[in-house]
Amino acid sequence: MSELIKFNIKQHTQAPLRLAYEMDFNASPEALFQTISDHNAVLNWVPLMKSVSMEHQQNNTQACDVGSVRHCSLHAMGGIDETILWWNPPYGYAFKVEAKSKIMMPTVDHVSVMQIDQLAEGGSHLTWQHYYNWRGLLMRHITAIMFPKMMETALNNIRKVLHEAPEQTCATTGCQKTCPK
């Protein structure tokens, strides 16, 4: 395993933590990282994802690393660009989210962090955090409802890709403060 280097969010955004989910997996950190970092396979677990292409020009290789950009097209929401800010296999990665349509994605200063920790009893613990500021009013309320649902679905889709049983997801911050009963 490579050395764990924690991501320093304050170097990339001053936006507050708006949404965070955590989930345990039976998979090793290496298998979980391979699943969440496979940019073509993101179509299998992120709801509304229509297509993905990668650009690695900034780091002069064909491998994903800091500076790589994931260009995403979303059904009914336009496109977003995700620039890799931190890449530390198998512990996780972070990316800056920039919407091509400011109306459909009402966030700015948006950074997403996917952190993997190895569990003592085996398996992995994934923490997925979104830091952002709100912009505009039109889609803010709809996004505040849709975004947590999309993250819950994505986490359970990751479980399916790893051939694990679905699990109740729990927001640790954001719109939902506790797990539903």
N, C-alpha and C positions, 0 to 999 in steps of 0.2 A: 504494500500500500504506500502511496505517496504521503508526504508530510501534510498534515492538516494546517492550512493557512486560513484563518477566519477572514471573512469579508467585512471590510469597514464601510458600512453604509454611508456614514457622514462625509466620506470623500466624494460621494457621487450625488447625493441629494440631501436636502434639509427637510424634505417632505416627511410628514408623520406616517407611522405605521397605520395603515387603514384596514388591512385584512390579512389574517394569518390562519393557516390550517396546519394541523399536524396529523400524521398517520404512521402507524407501524406496519412494516412489511416483513414477510418471512425471508425475502430475498436478501442476499449479501449486499453491502454497499456498492460493490463493483457491478452487480447485476442491476440494481436499482438505478445507478448512475447511467449505465449503458442504455437503459430504457428511457429515462427522461432526457438524455442528451442526444439521442438519435433524432436529428432534425427532420428527417423524412418520416420517421414513425410518429412524430407529434400529431400527424393527421389521425392516428388511431386512438388518441386519448384526449385531445383538446376539443371540446364541443365547438361547433361552428367553423372549425378550421377547414378551409377549402383547398389551399395549396401553400407550399413552402419552397423557397429557394434560398441558397446560401451564397454569401459573398465573403471571400477570405483575402481580398486584395490588400487590406491594411497590414496583415501579418506575413505576407509574401509566402504563404504555404497553402496547401489544400486541406490542412487540418484545422479543426475548430480551435480557437484560442481567443484571448482578449483581442478585441477589435473586429472579430468576425461579425457579420450582420445576417440575421435571419429575416428574410422578407416574407411576411405572412399575408395571405388573403383570407378574409373571414366571410362566411355566408351572411349577407344582409348587413354587414358592418364595415365594408371597405377593407383597407389594408393597414397593417402596422409593421414597423421595422423594429427589430429587437437586436440591439448592439451588445455583444458580450463584454461585460466589465470585469468579470472574475471567472476563472476557469480552473478548477482544482479537483480533477478526478482522483478518487471516487467520492469526494466529499461534497461536491455540488458546483453550482455556477450561479451567476447573477447577470441580469441584462437590463438595459435601459429600454423602455417601451416608448415609441413615438408613433402616434397615430397619423395616418395620411389624411383622414377625415376628422377634423376637430369636432364636428357635430356629433358623430357616432361614438367617439371615445373621449369623454369629457374630463380627461386627466392630463396633468402636466407634472414635470419633475418625477416621472413614474419609473421606479426601479423594482424589479422582481428578483427575489432571492430564493433559491432552492438549496437548502442545506441538508446534508445527509450525515447522520451519526450512527455508528455501529452500536447495536444493543448488546449488553453483556451476555444475555442468554442466546444470542444469535439473531440474525436478521438486521433490519435497519429502521431508523426513525427518520422520517422526512418532515422538515418544517418548510412550508412555502409561504413567503411573506410578500406583501405588496405595499410599497411606500409611494404615496402620491398626494398631490394637491388637486382639488376640484377646480374645474374651469367651466364657466357658463352654467346655465340652468336647464336647458332643454332636455338633455338626456341624463342628467345627474341622478334623478330619482329612479329612473328605469335601470340605470347601470348599478345603482346601490342594491337593487333587488336581484338583477341578473348575474352580476359578477360572483357573488358567493355561491349561487346555484351552479354556475359554470365550473368553479373551482371544485366543488363537491363532486360533480360528475367527472371531472378530469381525474381526481384522485381515485375514484372507484374504477375508472377506465384503466388507470395504471395497474391497479390490482388485477383486472381482467387480462391485460397484456402479460403480466407475470404469472397468470394462472392461479391467482389467489381469490378467495371468496370475498365478495363485497363486504364493506364494513360501514358502520355509521360514522360519518365525518363530524368533526367538531371544530368550529371556529374558535380560536383563542383570542381573537380581537375582531373589531369591525362591527358590522350590522347585527350579527348574532353573538351575544356574549356567552351563551351556554349551549350545550347540546340539546336538541329537541328531545322530549320524552317519548 
